[in-house]
């Protein structure tokens, strides 16, 4: 790893936070220094590792965390009133299924870009609709501290860490 990357970790972090970044001939750090191919690959690998961790954590929460949050741990932040068992079963079933697919996607995120994008954007839409409903209904304001910010965090994390699109040349070279 080049010395300027070791001494300037913010350059590495900046590369992690650029959605859609991929190796190219003129990537620069925040000082304008051109990053070499090894540094760009390291940034991409760190970003992919971070995405894999996020996908596993999110998948496990979808599978095992939502039920306790809705039913026992923090119902005012995760469960709508009056309780609607049919709705709750549907939401838990949908999110458990999503959790399984997120765990599968964590093995090879680049092959599951559509699922990651769907999860990100549907989280934004879900959180936005819930925020409006919670603001309009004073009895549901607990959601503004519970599931609404969580859904927005999911959206930001997945958009920031989303795998880049493969260029036509790279896709044909890998046999895709």
MIKOLSE-999493 format. One record per atom (N, C-alpha, C): residue number from 1; atom name; x, y, z. Coordinates in steps of 0.05 Angstrom, whole numbers, padded with zeros to 5 digits, always signed. Last residue first. Layout:
<sites>
(site NUM, "CA", (X, Y, Z))
...
</sites>
This chain:
<sites>
(site 176, "N", (-00400, -00256, -00367))
(site 176, "CA", (-00427, -00249, -00358))
(site 176, "C", (-00445, -00243, -00382))
(site 175, "N", (-00346, -00265, -00374))
(site 175, "CA", (-00365, -00285, -00385))
(site 175, "C", (-00394, -00280, -00376))
(site 174, "N", (-00311, -00227, -00362))
(site 174, "CA", (-00317, -00247, -00341))
(site 174, "C", (-00337, -00267, -00350))
(site 173, "N", (-00310, -00197, -00408))
(site 173, "CA", (-00286, -00211, -00401))
(site 173, "C", (-00291, -00232, -00379))
(site 172, "N", (-00360, -00174, -00408))
(site 172, "CA", (-00355, -00194, -00429))
(site 172, "C", (-00329, -00210, -00422))
(site 171, "N", (-00354, -00140, -00364))
(site 171, "CA", (-00375, -00161, -00364))
(site 171, "C", (-00369, -00182, -00384))
(site 170, "N", (-00314, -00105, -00380))
(site 170, "CA", (-00309, -00123, -00357))
(site 170, "C", (-00329, -00146, -00357))
(site 169, "N", (-00339, -00080, -00424))
(site 169, "CA", (-00314, -00095, -00427))
(site 169, "C", (-00309, -00114, -00405))
(site 168, "N", (-00383, -00055, -00399))
(site 168, "CA", (-00388, -00076, -00420))
(site 168, "C", (-00363, -00093, -00424))
(site 167, "N", (-00374, -00051, -00328))
(site 167, "CA", (-00373, -00040, -00355))
(site 167, "C", (-00377, -00062, -00375))
(site 166, "N", (-00420, -00064, -00276))
(site 166, "CA", (-00397, -00073, -00292))
(site 166, "C", (-00398, -00059, -00319))
(site 165, "N", (-00435, -00017, -00226))
(site 165, "CA", (-00443, -00031, -00250))
(site 165, "C", (-00418, -00040, -00264))
(site 164, "N", (-00412, -00028, -00158))
(site 164, "CA", (-00414, -00012, -00183))
(site 164, "C", (-00424, -00030, -00206))
(site 163, "N", (-00453, -00044, -00101))
(site 163, "CA", (-00431, -00051, -00120))
(site 163, "C", (-00435, -00035, -00146))
(site 162, "N", (-00467, +00003, -00050))
(site 162, "CA", (-00476, -00013, -00072))
(site 162, "C", (-00453, -00020, -00091))
(site 161, "N", (-00456, +00036, -00007))
(site 161, "CA", (-00439, +00012, -00010))
(site 161, "C", (-00446, -00005, -00035))
(site 160, "N", (-00495, +00076, -00011))
(site 160, "CA", (-00466, +00083, -00009))
(site 160, "C", (-00448, +00059, -00016))
(site 159, "N", (-00542, +00045, -00010))
(site 159, "CA", (-00535, +00062, -00033))
(site 159, "C", (-00506, +00069, -00034))
(site 158, "N", (-00539, +00020, +00040))
(site 158, "CA", (-00539, +00004, +00016))
(site 158, "C", (-00533, +00020, -00009))
(site 157, "N", (-00539, +00065, +00075))
(site 157, "CA", (-00517, +00045, +00076))
(site 157, "C", (-00516, +00029, +00050))
(site 156, "N", (-00588, +00091, +00062))
(site 156, "CA", (-00562, +00104, +00059))
(site 156, "C", (-00540, +00084, +00057))
(site 155, "N", (-00626, +00050, +00076))
(site 155, "CA", (-00625, +00062, +00049))
(site 155, "C", (-00597, +00074, +00044))
(site 154, "N", (-00615, +00041, +00130))
(site 154, "CA", (-00612, +00019, +00111))
(site 154, "C", (-00609, +00030, +00083))
(site 153, "N", (-00630, +00092, +00149))
(site 153, "CA", (-00602, +00083, +00152))
(site 153, "C", (-00597, +00060, +00132))
(site 152, "N", (-00685, +00089, +00139))
(site 152, "CA", (-00669, +00109, +00125))
(site 152, "C", (-00639, +00103, +00127))
(site 151, "N", (-00700, +00047, +00174))
(site 151, "CA", (-00704, +00044, +00145))
(site 151, "C", (-00687, +00064, +00129))
(site 150, "N", (-00687, +00073, +00222))
(site 150, "CA", (-00673, +00048, +00214))
(site 150, "C", (-00676, +00044, +00184))
(site 149, "N", (-00724, +00115, +00225))
(site 149, "CA", (-00695, +00121, +00221))
(site 149, "C", (-00679, +00096, +00213))
(site 148, "N", (-00773, +00081, +00228))
(site 148, "CA", (-00768, +00101, +00207))
(site 148, "C", (-00738, +00108, +00204))
(site 147, "N", (-00772, +00048, +00275))
(site 147, "CA", (-00767, +00037, +00248))
(site 147, "C", (-00762, +00057, +00226))
(site 146, "N", (-00761, +00096, +00319))
(site 146, "CA", (-00757, +00067, +00316))
(site 146, "C", (-00752, +00059, +00288))
(site 145, "N", (-00774, +00149, +00320))
(site 145, "CA", (-00749, +00141, +00334))
(site 145, "C", (-00743, +00112, +00331))
(site 144, "N", (-00821, +00149, +00294))
(site 144, "CA", (-00801, +00168, +00285))
(site 144, "C", (-00774, +00164, +00298))
(site 143, "N", (-00853, +00115, +00322))
(site 143, "CA", (-00840, +00104, +00298))
(site 143, "C", (-00819, +00123, +00287))
(site 142, "N", (-00876, +00146, +00361))
(site 142, "CA", (-00854, +00129, +00368))
(site 142, "C", (-00839, +00117, +00345))
(site 141, "N", (-00922, +00168, +00339))
(site 141, "CA", (-00897, +00184, +00337))
(site 141, "C", (-00872, +00167, +00345))
(site 140, "N", (-00973, +00150, +00339))
(site 140, "CA", (-00953, +00133, +00326))
(site 140, "C", (-00926, +00147, +00324))
(site 139, "N", (-01008, +00186, +00360))
(site 139, "CA", (-01004, +00161, +00375))
(site 139, "C", (-00983, +00143, +00363))
(site 138, "N", (-01011, +00227, +00321))
(site 138, "CA", (-00995, +00231, +00345))
(site 138, "C", (-00990, +00205, +00361))
(site 137, "N", (-01007, +00222, +00256))
(site 137, "CA", (-01021, +00208, +00277))
(site 137, "C", (-01004, +00209, +00303))
(site 136, "N", (-00973, +00249, +00222))
(site 136, "CA", (-01002, +00256, +00221))
(site 136, "C", (-01017, +00243, +00244))
(site 135, "N", (-00925, +00225, +00233))
(site 135, "CA", (-00928, +00253, +00238))
(site 135, "C", (-00957, +00261, +00239))
(site 134, "N", (-00935, +00173, +00215))
(site 134, "CA", (-00929, +00178, +00244))
(site 134, "C", (-00932, +00207, +00251))
(site 133, "N", (-00943, +00181, +00160))
(site 133, "CA", (-00965, +00170, +00177))
(site 133, "C", (-00960, +00176, +00206))
(site 132, "N", (-00892, +00200, +00146))
(site 132, "CA", (-00915, +00217, +00142))
(site 132, "C", (-00938, +00207, +00160))
(site 131, "N", (-00862, +00154, +00160))
(site 131, "CA", (-00856, +00180, +00173))
(site 131, "C", (-00880, +00198, +00170))
(site 130, "N", (-00882, +00115, +00125))
(site 130, "CA", (-00886, +00112, +00154))
(site 130, "C", (-00881, +00139, +00168))
(site 129, "N", (-00863, +00136, +00076))
(site 129, "CA", (-00892, +00133, +00081))
(site 129, "C", (-00898, +00131, +00111))
(site 128, "N", (-00808, +00132, +00086))
(site 128, "CA", (-00820, +00158, +00080))
(site 128, "C", (-00850, +00157, +00086))
(site 127, "N", (-00799, +00077, +00094))
(site 127, "CA", (-00793, +00096, +00115))
(site 127, "C", (-00807, +00123, +00111))
(site 126, "N", (-00814, +00059, +00042))
(site 126, "CA", (-00828, +00049, +00066))
(site 126, "C", (-00824, +00069, +00089))
(site 125, "N", (-00776, +00086, +00010))
(site 125, "CA", (-00805, +00090, +00006))
(site 125, "C", (-00820, +00082, +00031))
(site 124, "N", (-00728, +00065, +00032))
(site 124, "CA", (-00733, +00094, +00031))
(site 124, "C", (-00763, +00100, +00029))
(site 123, "N", (-00736, +00011, +00022))
(site 123, "CA", (-00732, +00020, +00050))
(site 123, "C", (-00737, +00050, +00052))
(site 122, "N", (-00736, +00010, -00032))
(site 122, "CA", (-00761, +00003, -00019))
(site 122, "C", (-00759, +00011, +00011))
(site 121, "N", (-00682, +00022, -00041))
(site 121, "CA", (-00703, +00041, -00049))
(site 121, "C", (-00730, +00035, -00036))
(site 120, "N", (-00654, -00023, -00018))
(site 120, "CA", (-00648, +00005, -00011))
(site 120, "C", (-00672, +00023, -00017))
(site 119, "N", (-00678, -00067, -00042))
(site 119, "CA", (-00678, -00065, -00013))
(site 119, "C", (-00674, -00036, -00005))
(site 118, "N", (-00665, -00056, -00096))
(site 118, "CA", (-00693, -00058, -00088))
(site 118, "C", (-00695, -00054, -00057))
(site 117, "N", (-00609, -00059, -00093))
(site 117, "CA", (-00622, -00034, -00101))
(site 117, "C", (-00651, -00034, -00092))
(site 116, "N", (-00603, -00113, -00080))
(site 116, "CA", (-00592, -00092, -00062))
(site 116, "C", (-00606, -00065, -00068))
(site 115, "N", (-00626, -00137, -00124))
(site 115, "CA", (-00638, -00142, -00098))
(site 115, "C", (-00628, -00120, -00078))
(site 114, "N", (-00591, -00119, -00164))
(site 114, "CA", (-00619, -00112, -00165))
(site 114, "C", (-00633, -00115, -00138))
(site 113, "N", (-00541, -00141, -00151))
(site 113, "CA", (-00545, -00112, -00150))
(site 113, "C", (-00574, -00104, -00149))
(site 112, "N", (-00518, -00191, -00144))
(site 112, "CA", (-00545, -00186, -00133))
(site 112, "C", (-00551, -00156, -00131))
(site 111, "N", (-00466, -00196, -00159))
(site 111, "CA", (-00486, -00213, -00174))
(site 111, "C", (-00515, -00207, -00165))
(site 110, "N", (-00441, -00166, -00120))
(site 110, "CA", (-00442, -00156, -00148))
(site 110, "C", (-00462, -00171, -00165))
(site 109, "N", (-00443, -00198, -00073))
(site 109, "CA", (-00460, -00175, -00076))
(site 109, "C", (-00463, -00165, -00105))
(site 108, "N", (-00439, -00257, -00055))
(site 108, "CA", (-00430, -00244, -00080))
(site 108, "C", (-00447, -00220, -00086))
(site 107, "N", (-00458, -00266, -00003))
(site 107, "CA", (-00436, -00283, -00014))
(site 107, "C", (-00423, -00270, -00039))
(site 106, "N", (-00501, -00235, +00005))
(site 106, "CA", (-00476, -00227, +00018))
(site 106, "C", (-00453, -00243, +00008))
(site 105, "N", (-00545, -00259, -00018))
(site 105, "CA", (-00531, -00238, -00033))
(site 105, "C", (-00505, -00230, -00021))
(site 104, "N", (-00561, -00292, +00025))
(site 104, "CA", (-00550, -00304, +00000))
(site 104, "C", (-00535, -00284, -00016))
(site 103, "N", (-00579, -00252, +00059))
(site 103, "CA", (-00557, -00269, +00068))
(site 103, "C", (-00545, -00283, +00043))
(site 102, "N", (-00621, -00232, +00028))
(site 102, "CA", (-00598, -00214, +00034))
(site 102, "C", (-00574, -00231, +00044))
(site 101, "N", (-00655, -00276, +00028))
(site 101, "CA", (-00643, -00268, +00003))
(site 101, "C", (-00619, -00248, +00008))
(site 100, "N", (-00670, -00276, +00082))
(site 100, "CA", (-00657, -00300, +00070))
(site 100, "C", (-00642, -00292, +00045))
(site 99, "N", (-00695, -00226, +00087))
(site 99, "CA", (-00671, -00232, +00102))
(site 99, "C", (-00655, -00256, +00091))
(site 98, "N", (-00740, -00232, +00055))
(site 98, "CA", (-00719, -00213, +00046))
(site 98, "C", (-00693, -00220, +00061))
(site 97, "N", (-00767, -00267, +00089))
(site 97, "CA", (-00759, -00276, +00062))
(site 97, "C", (-00737, -00258, +00051))
(site 96, "N", (-00775, -00233, +00132))
(site 96, "CA", (-00759, -00258, +00136))
(site 96, "C", (-00750, -00268, +00109))
(site 95, "N", (-00807, -00194, +00108))
(site 95, "CA", (-00780, -00187, +00117))
(site 95, "C", (-00763, -00212, +00123))
(site 94, "N", (-00854, -00224, +00098))
(site 94, "CA", (-00840, -00210, +00076))
(site 94, "C", (-00811, -00205, +00084))
(site 93, "N", (-00867, -00241, +00150))
(site 93, "CA", (-00862, -00260, +00129))
(site 93, "C", (-00846, -00248, +00106))
(site 92, "N", (-00876, -00191, +00176))
(site 92, "CA", (-00855, -00209, +00186))
(site 92, "C", (-00848, -00230, +00165))
(site 91, "N", (-00920, -00173, +00145))
(site 91, "CA", (-00894, -00158, +00146))
(site 91, "C", (-00872, -00176, +00155))
(site 90, "N", (-00958, -00213, +00157))
(site 90, "CA", (-00950, -00208, +00130))
(site 90, "C", (-00923, -00194, +00129))
(site 89, "N", (-00963, -00209, +00213))
(site 89, "CA", (-00954, -00234, +00201))
(site 89, "C", (-00943, -00230, +00173))
(site 88, "N", (-00984, -00156, +00216))
(site 88, "CA", (-00958, -00163, +00228))
(site 88, "C", (-00946, -00188, +00217))
(site 87, "N", (-01033, -00163, +00190))
(site 87, "CA", (-01013, -00145, +00179))
(site 87, "C", (-00985, -00152, +00190))
(site 86, "N", (-01058, -00197, +00226))
(site 86, "CA", (-01054, -00206, +00198))
(site 86, "C", (-01033, -00189, +00185))
(site 85, "N", (-01058, -00168, +00275))
(site 85, "CA", (-01042, -00193, +00272))
(site 85, "C", (-01038, -00201, +00243))
(site 84, "N", (-01054, -00107, +00292))
(site 84, "CA", (-01067, -00121, +00269))
(site 84, "C", (-01051, -00146, +00263))
(site 83, "N", (-01066, -00062, +00344))
(site 83, "CA", (-01051, -00085, +00334))
(site 83, "C", (-01068, -00099, +00312))
(site 82, "N", (-01085, +00004, +00323))
(site 82, "CA", (-01088, -00019, +00340))
(site 82, "C", (-01073, -00043, +00328))
(site 81, "N", (-01014, +00015, +00319))
(site 81, "CA", (-01038, +00011, +00336))
(site 81, "C", (-01063, +00018, +00320))
(site 80, "N", (-00955, -00018, +00296))
(site 80, "CA", (-00976, +00002, +00293))
(site 80, "C", (-01000, -00005, +00310))
(site 79, "N", (-00890, -00026, +00321))
(site 79, "CA", (-00916, -00038, +00317))
(site 79, "C", (-00937, -00017, +00316))
(site 78, "N", (-00843, +00000, +00333))
(site 78, "CA", (-00842, -00019, +00312))
(site 78, "C", (-00869, -00031, +00305))
(site 77, "N", (-00845, +00032, +00377))
(site 77, "CA", (-00828, +00041, +00355))
(site 77, "C", (-00829, +00023, +00331))
(site 76, "N", (-00877, +00005, +00412))
(site 76, "CA", (-00885, +00032, +00405))
(site 76, "C", (-00869, +00043, +00381))
(site 75, "N", (-00849, -00044, +00422))
(site 75, "CA", (-00873, -00043, +00405))
(site 75, "C", (-00881, -00015, +00396))
(site 74, "N", (-00796, -00065, +00436))
(site 74, "CA", (-00802, -00037, +00431))
(site 74, "C", (-00826, -00035, +00413))
(site 73, "N", (-00796, -00121, +00452))
(site 73, "CA", (-00775, -00102, +00460))
(site 73, "C", (-00783, -00073, +00458))
(site 72, "N", (-00843, -00150, +00432))
(site 72, "CA", (-00835, -00149, +00461))
(site 72, "C", (-00817, -00125, +00468))
(site 71, "N", (-00859, -00145, +00378))
(site 71, "CA", (-00877, -00157, +00397))
(site 71, "C", (-00869, -00152, +00427))
(site 70, "N", (-00820, -00119, +00347))
(site 70, "CA", (-00849, -00112, +00344))
(site 70, "C", (-00865, -00122, +00367))
(site 69, "N", (-00772, -00142, +00365))
(site 69, "CA", (-00776, -00113, +00366))
(site 69, "C", (-00805, -00106, +00365))
(site 68, "N", (-00781, -00198, +00354))
(site 68, "CA", (-00778, -00188, +00382))
(site 68, "C", (-00782, -00158, +00385))
(site 67, "N", (-00786, -00192, +00296))
(site 67, "CA", (-00807, -00204, +00313))
(site 67, "C", (-00804, -00194, +00342))
(site 66, "N", (-00736, -00172, +00278))
(site 66, "CA", (-00761, -00156, +00275))
(site 66, "C", (-00783, -00167, +00294))
(site 65, "N", (-00693, -00209, +00284))
(site 65, "CA", (-00695, -00186, +00301))
(site 65, "C", (-00722, -00171, +00300))
(site 64, "N", (-00689, -00252, +00248))
(site 64, "CA", (-00692, -00258, +00276))
(site 64, "C", (-00697, -00233, +00294))
(site 63, "N", (-00690, -00233, +00193))
(site 63, "CA", (-00699, -00260, +00201))
(site 63, "C", (-00706, -00263, +00230))
(site 62, "N", (-00672, -00180, +00196))
(site 62, "CA", (-00698, -00187, +00183))
(site 62, "C", (-00708, -00214, +00191))
(site 61, "N", (-00623, -00189, +00221))
(site 61, "CA", (-00643, -00173, +00234))
(site 61, "C", (-00671, -00179, +00222))
(site 60, "N", (-00597, -00219, +00181))
(site 60, "CA", (-00603, -00232, +00207))
(site 60, "C", (-00624, -00216, +00223))
(site 59, "N", (-00594, -00181, +00140))
(site 59, "CA", (-00608, -00206, +00136))
(site 59, "C", (-00616, -00219, +00162))
(site 58, "N", (-00562, -00142, +00165))
(site 58, "CA", (-00590, -00135, +00157))
(site 58, "C", (-00606, -00161, +00153))
(site 57, "N", (-00515, -00172, +00170))
(site 57, "CA", (-00528, -00160, +00194))
(site 57, "C", (-00557, -00154, +00187))
(site 56, "N", (-00504, -00184, +00115))
(site 56, "CA", (-00508, -00205, +00135))
(site 56, "C", (-00523, -00194, +00160))
(site 55, "N", (-00500, -00132, +00093))
(site 55, "CA", (-00520, -00151, +00083))
(site 55, "C", (-00525, -00173, +00103))
(site 54, "N", (-00457, -00111, +00122))
(site 54, "CA", (-00483, -00098, +00123))
(site 54, "C", (-00505, -00117, +00115))
(site 53, "N", (-00416, -00146, +00104))
(site 53, "CA", (-00423, -00145, +00133))
(site 53, "C", (-00451, -00133, +00136))
(site 52, "N", (-00416, -00133, +00049))
(site 52, "CA", (-00422, -00160, +00058))
(site 52, "C", (-00430, -00161, +00087))
(site 51, "N", (-00400, -00079, +00052))
(site 51, "CA", (-00426, -00086, +00042))
(site 51, "C", (-00434, -00114, +00050))
(site 50, "N", (-00347, -00086, +00071))
(site 50, "CA", (-00367, -00071, +00087))
(site 50, "C", (-00395, -00077, +00078))
(site 49, "N", (-00326, -00113, +00027))
(site 49, "CA", (-00327, -00126, +00053))
(site 49, "C", (-00347, -00112, +00071))
(site 48, "N", (-00331, -00073, -00012))
(site 48, "CA", (-00346, -00098, -00015))
(site 48, "C", (-00348, -00113, +00011))
(site 47, "N", (-00295, -00036, +00010))
(site 47, "CA", (-00323, -00029, +00006))
(site 47, "C", (-00340, -00054, +00003))
(site 46, "N", (-00247, -00064, +00007))
(site 46, "CA", (-00258, -00056, +00033))
(site 46, "C", (-00287, -00049, +00031))
(site 45, "N", (-00244, -00070, -00049))
(site 45, "CA", (-00246, -00093, -00033))
(site 45, "C", (-00257, -00086, -00005))
(site 44, "N", (-00239, -00016, -00065))
(site 44, "CA", (-00262, -00032, -00075))
(site 44, "C", (-00266, -00057, -00057))
(site 43, "N", (-00191, -00003, -00040))
(site 43, "CA", (-00215, +00012, -00033))
(site 43, "C", (-00240, -00005, -00041))
(site 42, "N", (-00157, -00038, -00067))
(site 42, "CA", (-00160, -00041, -00038))
(site 42, "C", (-00186, -00027, -00029))
(site 41, "N", (-00160, -00018, -00118))
(site 41, "CA", (-00170, -00045, -00113))
(site 41, "C", (-00175, -00049, -00083))
(site 40, "N", (-00135, +00031, -00110))
(site 40, "CA", (-00163, +00030, -00119))
(site 40, "C", (-00175, +00003, -00114))
(site 39, "N", (-00084, +00014, -00097))
(site 39, "CA", (-00099, +00029, -00077))
(site 39, "C", (-00129, +00028, -00084))
(site 38, "N", (-00069, -00011, -00145))
(site 38, "CA", (-00070, -00027, -00121))
(site 38, "C", (-00087, -00013, -00099))
(site 37, "N", (-00069, +00033, -00181))
(site 37, "CA", (-00088, +00011, -00185))
(site 37, "C", (-00091, -00006, -00159))
(site 36, "N", (-00060, +00095, -00145))
(site 36, "CA", (-00052, +00074, -00163))
(site 36, "C", (-00072, +00051, -00163))
(site 35, "N", (-00090, +00158, -00148))
(site 35, "CA", (-00088, +00133, -00134))
(site 35, "C", (-00079, +00111, -00153))
(site 34, "N", (-00061, +00221, -00153))
(site 34, "CA", (-00073, +00198, -00168))
(site 34, "C", (-00068, +00173, -00152))
(site 33, "N", (-00078, +00273, -00109))
(site 33, "CA", (-00058, +00253, -00118))
(site 33, "C", (-00073, +00230, -00132))
(site 32, "N", (-00115, +00307, -00090))
(site 32, "CA", (-00110, +00309, -00118))
(site 32, "C", (-00090, +00289, -00128))
(site 31, "N", (-00128, +00301, -00039))
(site 31, "CA", (-00107, +00320, -00043))
(site 31, "C", (-00101, +00323, -00073))
(site 30, "N", (-00166, +00260, -00037))
(site 30, "CA", (-00175, +00287, -00031))
(site 30, "C", (-00153, +00308, -00035))
(site 29, "N", (-00143, +00221, -00094))
(site 29, "CA", (-00152, +00224, -00066))
(site 29, "C", (-00160, +00253, -00062))
(site 28, "N", (-00169, +00201, -00159))
(site 28, "CA", (-00151, +00216, -00142))
(site 28, "C", (-00162, +00216, -00113))
(site 27, "N", (-00168, +00163, -00219))
(site 27, "CA", (-00180, +00167, -00192))
(site 27, "C", (-00159, +00182, -00175))
(site 26, "N", (-00158, +00152, -00274))
(site 26, "CA", (-00153, +00179, -00263))
(site 26, "C", (-00166, +00183, -00236))
(site 25, "N", (-00169, +00101, -00296))
(site 25, "CA", (-00142, +00112, -00298))
(site 25, "C", (-00137, +00138, -00283))
(site 24, "N", (-00205, +00060, -00249))
(site 24, "CA", (-00202, +00075, -00274))
(site 24, "C", (-00176, +00089, -00274))
(site 23, "N", (-00246, +00019, -00209))
(site 23, "CA", (-00220, +00026, -00218))
(site 23, "C", (-00220, +00039, -00246))
(site 22, "N", (-00305, +00055, -00188))
(site 22, "CA", (-00292, +00030, -00197))
(site 22, "C", (-00264, +00039, -00207))
(site 21, "N", (-00362, +00077, -00152))
(site 21, "CA", (-00334, +00081, -00160))
(site 21, "C", (-00322, +00054, -00168))
(site 20, "N", (-00414, +00073, -00135))
(site 20, "CA", (-00409, +00068, -00163))
(site 20, "C", (-00380, +00072, -00171))
(site 19, "N", (-00408, +00121, -00084))
(site 19, "CA", (-00423, +00100, -00097))
(site 19, "C", (-00416, +00098, -00126))
(site 18, "N", (-00357, +00133, -00043))
(site 18, "CA", (-00365, +00141, -00070))
(site 18, "C", (-00380, +00119, -00083))
(site 17, "N", (-00336, +00115, +00004))
(site 17, "CA", (-00361, +00129, +00005))
(site 17, "C", (-00371, +00139, -00022))
(site 16, "N", (-00286, +00093, -00005))
(site 16, "CA", (-00308, +00076, +00004))
(site 16, "C", (-00335, +00089, +00002))
(site 15, "N", (-00257, +00139, -00017))
(site 15, "CA", (-00262, +00119, -00038))
(site 15, "C", (-00284, +00100, -00031))
(site 14, "N", (-00255, +00161, +00033))
(site 14, "CA", (-00269, +00176, +00012))
(site 14, "C", (-00275, +00156, -00011))
(site 13, "N", (-00223, +00124, +00059))
(site 13, "CA", (-00251, +00127, +00067))
(site 13, "C", (-00266, +00141, +00045))
(site 12, "N", (-00174, +00135, +00034))
(site 12, "CA", (-00186, +00108, +00032))
(site 12, "C", (-00215, +00109, +00039))
(site 11, "N", (-00167, +00186, +00051))
(site 11, "CA", (-00168, +00181, +00022))
(site 11, "C", (-00181, +00154, +00017))
(site 10, "N", (-00163, +00182, +00105))
(site 10, "CA", (-00187, +00194, +00095))
(site 10, "C", (-00190, +00190, +00065))
(site 9, "N", (-00112, +00162, +00115))
(site 9, "CA", (-00134, +00143, +00114))
(site 9, "C", (-00160, +00155, +00104))
(site 8, "N", (-00055, +00178, +00100))
(site 8, "CA", (-00079, +00193, +00095))
(site 8, "C", (-00103, +00174, +00093))
(site 7, "N", (-00014, +00143, +00107))
(site 7, "CA", (-00013, +00167, +00123))
(site 7, "C", (-00038, +00184, +00119))
(site 6, "N", (-00028, +00103, +00070))
(site 6, "CA", (-00025, +00096, +00099))
(site 6, "C", (-00026, +00121, +00116))
(site 5, "N", (-00026, +00134, +00024))
(site 5, "CA", (-00052, +00122, +00032))
(site 5, "C", (-00051, +00115, +00062))
(site 4, "N", (+00027, +00147, +00020))
(site 4, "CA", (+00008, +00169, +00023))
(site 4, "C", (-00020, +00159, +00031))
(site 3, "N", (+00052, +00096, +00013))
(site 3, "CA", (+00055, +00111, +00038))
(site 3, "C", (+00034, +00133, +00042))
(site 2, "N", (+00012, +00044, -00018))
(site 2, "CA", (+00029, +00068, -00019))
(site 2, "C", (+00029, +00083, +00008))
(site 1, "N", (+00017, -00024, +00000))
(site 1, "CA", (+00000, +00000, +00000))
(site 1, "C", (+00018, +00025, +00000))
</sites>
